[in-house]
Amino acid sequence: MAPSGLPRALARRVGQAVPAALRRYRVMAWVVGVLLIALVLVAVPVKYLGGPAAPVAVIGTAHGWLYAIFFLTACDLAVRARWTLKGTVLVLLAGTIPILSFVAERIATRKTRAGERV
């Protein structure tokens, strides 16, 4: 048994899977963050200033579907890196607030690479 209580083979697999999961999470955090900023700071103001409503529908739908993928990648990383429940929930919520997803991504990346729990 490994010190964490896992069999050695499983402990090695979990440790090796974290960098790939972190990379997936980081990509999705940036994609979701950029789309949310485009939605809130560009598409919605254009719509309410008398412009077309189509960009809100398109960007909003894309953000919604991609947030679902972000949610899954963040949960995958949280399980593999053994994040705390509080840290996981805060990271997931950060994906719904413009600009905060970038801050949460940096903190989560720094802590995960250092081997700390988020």
C-alpha positions in Angstrom: 0.0 0.0 0.0 1.1 3.5 -0.8 1.3 6.0 2.2 -2.1 7.5 1.1 -3.8 4.2 1.5 -4.0 3.5 -2.2 -2.3 0.5 -3.9 1.0 1.6 -5.4 -0.2 1.1 -9.0 -3.3 3.2 -8.5 -1.3 5.9 -6.7 1.1 6.1 -9.7 -1.8 6.3 -12.2 -3.5 9.0 -10.2 -0.3 11.0 -10.0 0.5 10.7 -13.7 -3.1 11.7 -14.7 -3.0 15.0 -12.9 -0.9 17.0 -15.5 -3.2 16.0 -18.4 -6.3 16.8 -16.3 -4.8 20.1 -15.4 -4.1 20.9 -19.0 -7.7 20.1 -20.0 -9.0 22.2 -17.1 -6.9 25.2 -18.0 -8.0 25.2 -21.6 -11.6 25.0 -20.6 -11.3 27.7 -18.0 -9.8 30.1 -20.6 -12.4 29.2 -23.2 -15.3 29.6 -20.8 -13.8 32.8 -19.4 -13.3 34.4 -22.8 -16.9 33.5 -23.9 -18.4 34.8 -20.7 -16.5 38.1 -21.1 -17.7 38.3 -24.8 -21.2 37.6 -23.7 -21.4 40.1 -20.8 -19.2 42.9 -22.0 -20.0 42.8 -25.8 -23.0 40.8 -26.9 -25.5 41.9 -24.1 -24.6 45.6 -24.3 -25.0 45.5 -28.1 -28.4 43.9 -27.8 -29.6 46.4 -25.3 -28.3 49.3 -27.3 -30.6 48.3 -30.1 -28.4 45.9 -32.0 -29.2 42.4 -33.0 -30.0 39.7 -30.4 -28.4 36.9 -32.3 -24.9 37.3 -30.8 -26.4 36.8 -27.3 -28.2 33.6 -28.4 -25.1 32.2 -30.1 -22.5 33.1 -27.5 -24.8 32.4 -24.6 -25.6 28.9 -26.0 -21.9 28.2 -26.7 -20.9 29.4 -23.2 -23.6 27.1 -21.6 -22.5 24.0 -23.4 -18.8 24.7 -22.9 -19.4 25.5 -19.2 -20.8 21.9 -18.9 -17.5 20.6 -20.4 -15.6 22.9 -18.1 -17.6 21.6 -15.1 -16.7 18.0 -16.0 -13.0 18.8 -16.6 -12.8 20.7 -13.3 -14.5 17.8 -11.4 -12.1 15.4 -13.1 -9.1 17.4 -12.0 -10.6 17.9 -8.5 -10.9 14.1 -8.0 -7.5 13.3 -9.5 -5.6 16.1 -7.5 -7.8 15.4 -4.4 -9.1 19.0 -4.1 -11.2 19.9 -1.1 -15.0 20.1 -1.6 -14.9 23.9 -0.8 -12.1 24.5 -3.3 -13.9 22.5 -6.0 -17.1 24.4 -5.5 -15.4 27.8 -5.5 -13.5 26.9 -8.8 -16.8 25.7 -10.4 -18.6 28.9 -9.4 -15.7 31.1 -10.7 -16.6 29.9 -14.2 -19.8 31.8 -13.9 -18.4 35.2 -13.0 -16.5 37.3 -15.7 -12.8 37.5 -15.1 -12.9 35.4 -12.0 -12.4 32.2 -14.0 -8.9 33.5 -14.9 -8.0 34.2 -11.3 -9.3 30.8 -10.1 -7.4 29.1 -12.9 -4.1 30.7 -11.9 -4.6 29.8 -8.2 -5.8 26.2 -9.0 -2.8 25.7 -11.4 -0.3 27.1 -8.9 -1.6 25.0 -6.0 -2.0 21.8 -8.1 1.5 22.0 -9.5 2.8 22.5 -6.0 1.0 19.4 -4.9 -1.3 21.4 -2.6 -5.0 20.9 -2.2 -7.2 23.6 -3.7 
